[in-house]
Amino acid sequence: MQTQTENKLSFQEFKNQILDDYRTAILSRETSLLGRREVLTGKAKFGIFGDGKELPQIAMARVFKNGDFRSGYYRDQTFMFAIGQLSIEAFFAQLYSNTNLEKEPSSGGRQMTSHFGTRSLNEDGSWKKLTEQKNSSSDISPTSGQMPRLLGLAQASKFYRNHPDADAENNFSISGNEIAFGTIGDASTSEGPFWETINAGGVLQVPMIVSIWDDGYGISVPAKYQRTKANLSELLSGFERNENQRGYEIITVKAWDYPALIDAYQRAEKLAREEHIPCVVHVRECTQPQGHSTSGSHERYKSEERLNWEKDFDGITKFKEWILNFDAGDEKIASIEELENIEAEAKKEVKTAQKQAWDDYLNPIVDLKNKAVELLENLANKSSNKTFIETEINSLKAKQTPFKKDIYSAIRKVFRLTRSENISAKEELKNWYDERMKIEEDIYSSHLHSQSQWSATSVPQIQPEFSTDQMEDGRVVLRDNFDKIFEKYSNVLVFGEDAGNIGDVNQGLEGLQEKYGESKVADTGIREATIMGQGIGMAMRGLRPIAEIQYLDYVLYALQLMSDDLATVQYRTKGGQKAPVIIRTRGHRLEGIWHAGSPMGGILNLVRGIYVLVPRDLTKAAGFYNTLLQCDEPAIVVESLNGYRLKEKMPSNLGEFTTPIGEVEITKEGSDVTLVTYGSTWRVVTEAAKELAQLGIDAEVIDIQSLLPFDLKHDIVKSLEKTNRLVVIDEDVPGSASAFMLQQILEVQNGYFHLDSKPTTITAKPHRPAYATDGDYFSKPSVDDIVEKVYELFHEAKPQDFPELF
């Protein structure tokens, strides 16, 4: 009745609200129960559900408003149902991996069940008006991986409240009043990203509400093995705010106590929305009626006493008891018969939705099978291999619930059977198959990168202009270019360790915090994962964050977020969401084990979906930032660590010139050998080319500029047509980035066709570089190493003209 009084509801309205909540809870539970059966009967591959968490999610949904964002995990189906952003049909469509975006809008069948996300983008890649819809950032499976992104989603509200000019049309925020809601299981709070996020959220005082669904287990591992204190509220108590210190409002509530849950979330919402005070709602005594997932049974590790308790304290059971026992004088909410009627109708509704979702999934594949059978039968009737083809046809016909794999595999076998035949029926089958492969390519492999007009590779190149011969330190070129960027873009901000007050460790941001304010040029703590999360979340809400990771080595702390979250945003939503974060870092050639390493091979393997840009100087780096701010894709820019004090010509069109992404630059033309490199090593290679010229070898030097994407115009192979020899120089370990470059040149560009000598790589040693100048000399490619290795190629080909050096 407190809720009724506070919201000034009539009793009938209050009653309807309660019964709507009960119906939502029952619908969600029935969906979980039927979903598990669908997996166990073989219709779906895997199931993980939100049963046992229905009531707290309904309470959370009550305070979730348009413009708000969720950053959650795979238990939140009830919440998504309750906010109207998930239908039962769509839930089952994802369970079956229906690739139709209209049926499964979260991911187009690319994500496993219970991985939810709303669509932030129109079909052309432009932003929707996010303040007019309820939003969920796309889920990822890695435990606690959703937490750093939550920080950025919340920080966006704080930024918009302080800088309304960054969103004059209120597309992303209305006065910074939006809340970011995070959800996590209690066991996942053992992960580092959770604690890093909690700490950073308390420092930044951003409007986020973290809900912990606490059922006491991490799959089979109980809480006593998960954390120092079994009670998470006690463990978090050091983060609690008081009269003198900032912190969190920490609210503890039972998962089965419906009125207390409603009250808890109303309190949290008021604090977060109005005052930007972060909150933790620790929801204790959750149950998990079906265990962790369809991979196993919780009866294996829960005691009989625990299992009985879970039945007695199941949230829906207790909710039903509360409704039946509610007494407001002559007023009752519902009778047992009324609740049983809701339950029966919900069961029927879920079953109907499941059947429709199954038909929506299966019928197009059956139609595909029938068309394939028709074409195969036509081919069989005209083929000398008819008997063998009919075996494949009959096998395909026998599959009542086929996968597309079955259909295409049969066709490919038939192509092998008829490899020597040239008949029109085979050509007809091939044409149909080729068209289908184009469709399947879009279904399963599109949107690794943006397919919009704002793609990075479509940004026109503008050359730097020089009105004078003024020479400055490279860091001054970069700093003054950042100054122009902040003048030009109201939604750009940069943050990182030492980025603010001192203007980064190399003064590339010198004086900009004083000029533009602490919220636009900000220092952070030493916490790379949440620096990355800040970038991802804010970029998902229309800002253009530049997340600075101080050194390239430290990117490893953020690599999980880059790989599992940022790199997959466009892909895992099939163009439904984007996060155009710019990651700024620096590396290469500093002398020592740390900050001198070049983990480019690992980065290349793990961040497909993020551009990897490796400028040779700071003017090129500045051009990359100018390019990236005109596109809608994420990238990492690795500035040359030893280039900040080297002199460069000061461009007169700062903030305007661009460095093209995916294009190489020939910095020295030559006719005898092609030397391919990037970043700081370019200077070493350039010096080596001068030495080679004195030995009679005319080397062409190519700076690739970006590793991902790599030489889209295939200019390197054009160089090989002239020189017929290839040497790839890289300061990474052997077989790392150099192997990637060779694969691109030899396999993708067919560069092997033009070679007169074996392709050669010159790399660092397999270990990290030893300290100091001599350590660098013996650990990484030197001018001497490059000259001698290239000379060997010519000695091998023309020993008379190029005798042994020693």
Secondary structure, DSSP 8 states (H G I E B T S, - for coil): -HHHHHTT--HHHHHHHHHHHHHHHHHHHHHHHHHHHHHHTTSSS-----TT-HHHHHHHHHT--TT-EEE--TT-HHHHHHTTS--HHHHHHHHTT---TTT-TTTTT-S-TT------B-TTS-B--GGGS-EE----SSTTTHHHHHHHHHHHHHHHHH-GGGGTT-SS-STT---EEEEEETGGGGSHHHHHHHHHHHHHT--EEEEEE--SEETTEEGGGT-SSS-HHHHTGGGB--SSS--BEEEEEETT-HHHHHHHHHHHHHHHHHH---EEEEEES---TT-S-TT--GGGTS-HHHHHHHHHT-HHHHHHHHHHH--BTTB-S--HHHHHHHHHHHHHHHHHHHHHHHHHHHHHHHHHHHHHHHHHHHHHTT-TTHHHHHHHHHHHHT-SS--HHHHHHHHHHHHHHTTT---HHHHHHHHHHHHHHHHHHHHHH--SS--STT-GGGS-------SS--EEEHHHHHHHHHHHHHHH-TTEEEEETT-STTSSTTSTTTTHHHHH-TTTEEE--S-HHHHHHHHHHHHTTT-EEEEE-SSGGGHHHHHHHHHHTGGGHHHHTTSS-----EEEEEESS-SSSSSS--THHHHHHH-TTSEEE--SSHHHHHHHHHHHTTSS--EEEEEETT-TTSEEE--SSTTT----TT--EEEE--SSEEEEE-TTHHHHHHHHHHHHHHTT--EEEEE--EEES--TT-HHHHHHHHH--EEEE-SS-TTSHHHHHHIIIIIIS-GGGG-SS--EEE---SS---SHHHHHHHHS--HHHHHHHHHHHHHHH-TTTS----
